[in-house]
Amino acid sequence: MNENNVIYGINGPVVTVRNTKSFSMMEMVYVGKDRLIGEVIGVNDELTTIQVYEETTGLRPGEPVEGTGGAMKVCLGPGILDNIFDGIERPLKSIEEKSGVFIAKGCSVSPLDDDKLWDVEVCVKVGDVLESGAVYATCPETSIITHKCMVPPGVHGEVIEVKPSGEYRLNDVVVKIRDDKGNIHDLTLCQYWPIKTPRPIKKRLPCTIPLITGQRIIDTLFPVAKGGAAAVPGGFGTGKTMTQHQLAKWCDADIIVYVGCGERGNEMSQVVDEFSKLIDPKSNKPMTERTVLIANTSNMPVAAREASIYTGITLAEYYRDMGYDVAIMADSTSRWAEALREISGRLEEMPAEEGFPPYLPSRLSEFYERAGRVETLNENNGSVTIIGAVSPQGSDFSEPVTQNTKRFVRCFWALDKSLAYARHYPAINWINSYSEYFVDLDRWYAKNAGESFLRYRRKIASILSEEDKLMEIVKLVGADVLPDDQKLIIEIAKVIRVGFLQQNAFHKDDTFVPLKKQKKMMKIILYLNRKVRQLIAQSVPISRVIETGIFDKLTRIKYDIPNDKLELFAEYKIEIDDIFNKIIGEKV
């Protein structure tokens, strides 16, 4: 090591080295006697600037800085799932065994278990020609997910040696290939990849398949596509984390990557506790068997928040390349942006709006653009769906992080403080939210849920929009002065809001609702709307229908009809017809 490569200055997580040309931009380095992990973020003739991803307390000028010659990388292989890492892919369970409940400075542990034996099935033979991304071995990573070992990007060649199927450790060589230049490449069960470089793909595919979440307001009014990007903005207490928990538990992605970026430690503890007890509805196995958690809580070093986001998306891309549909929950990108702002301030860079660095939009776009549904190098189809929480201070959606996020996502689930305080969850405001995936997804909905699903959705959205306009009048003069047809809009909108959009995460039938039931719920609500409108046209006062209690009964339909007994909807239709006929008979 060059003797001049020593610390010159320390400013929080930012460390400088003077008069050296030993380091390159984006290189991973070890800082100080404790070998703290850092990354080079600036190089000029005089100073090399490094951001350190660990606590720099006690670090002194004169301590050595050692380069690695490569970028910040993560280890990709079996053992990622059913695990919890910090922002730079250090397993927290192993760290706890080594250093206790607090992460010791410079704590060096292997990202994945080097000693565990995996039951590997090698699926190539000598003489095969393997391209980048080709699968050469598989092993059951969990009882739900089969791990596929792929030729690393940029490597290809002819198989010259194959080990028999059997038990192997992570770094054991199972296949050797020789490339066109005669170089031998050893293929183990793992590979490394720089976190800030997107993994290569064959081509992008259109996002034409929805991510079914079982949450009615999302699946019906504001759907997100597999391979799409959605933002969940909301102030403190509006339910961002709870919404993401619901999506992580119930969406039909194969694998969940949950990134806790700068959030409270008790929230991540809750995630770990909940997911360990939850049974995956598709496989009846523990949810953790298809989940990886990355915990970079608010009491951990601020610089590692940036790394945690990139670590999470790189892990997601790795499983996407195997042909899986992956959903990544980033909670929250605002904390990540605050870390960028703090480091930018320590670097004395010129601030932009509200003190955020001018490159905030480009960093956000780099992250969200890594979402997508793709054809992988091995000609499988996989997807990465990004759902990023945003935490605007004071629920101010005009602040820079929220506004810039809106530029790069096509789905916006705006959480409303007044809805959350009224215990209306998910607290997604149906007026301020939007989804631009309708054009891409309508064909799928028409084929799998029927053309009528699209009609019902448009009618539901129209009624909610009309109610919003009417409420401005009601606030001024009250509801009594409205004609009956407008009173009907308010009554039906209430049934939609409370009986359809509001959902109970703790009710066994309401926590996840299949599309079939969602469609039948919309159909019966709109059927009541049509029948009552007919009565109003015949001069029957709406108060006569309200006093029958049918509006309240439809509001409770989400609880009263189990998900596996949808035939009960026919009884509600008969009851509505009976009420209609009875009122008409009385009028005659």
Secondary structure, 3 states (H helix, E strand, C coil): CCCCCEEEEEECCEEEEECCCCCCCCEEEEECCCCEEEEEEEECCCEEEEEECCCCCCCCCCCEEEEEEEECEEEECCCCCCEEECCCCCEHHHHHHHHCCCCCCCCCCCCCCCCCCEEEEECCCCCCEECCCCEEEEEECCCCCEEEEECCCCCCEEEEEECCCEEECCCCCCEEEECCCCCEEEECCCEEEECCCCCCCCEEECCCCECCCCCHHHHHHCCCECCCEEEEECCCCCCHHHHHHHHHHHCCCCEEEEEEECCCHHHHHHHHHHHHHCECCCCCCEHHHHEEEEEECCCCCCCHHHHHHHHHHHHHHHHHHCCCEEEEEEECHHHHHHHHHHHHHHCCCCCCHHHCCCCHHHHHHHHHCCCEEEECCCCCEEEEEEEEEECCHHHCCCCHHHHHHHHHCCEECCECHHHHHCCCCCCECCCCCEECCHHHHHHHHHHHCCHHHHHHHHHHHHHHHHHHHHHHHHHHHCCCCCCHHHHHHHHHHHHHHHHHHCCCCCCCCCCCCCHHHHHHHHHHHHHHHHHHHHHHHCCCCHHHHHCCCHHHHHHCHHHHCCCCCHHHHHHHHHHHHHHHHHHHHHHC
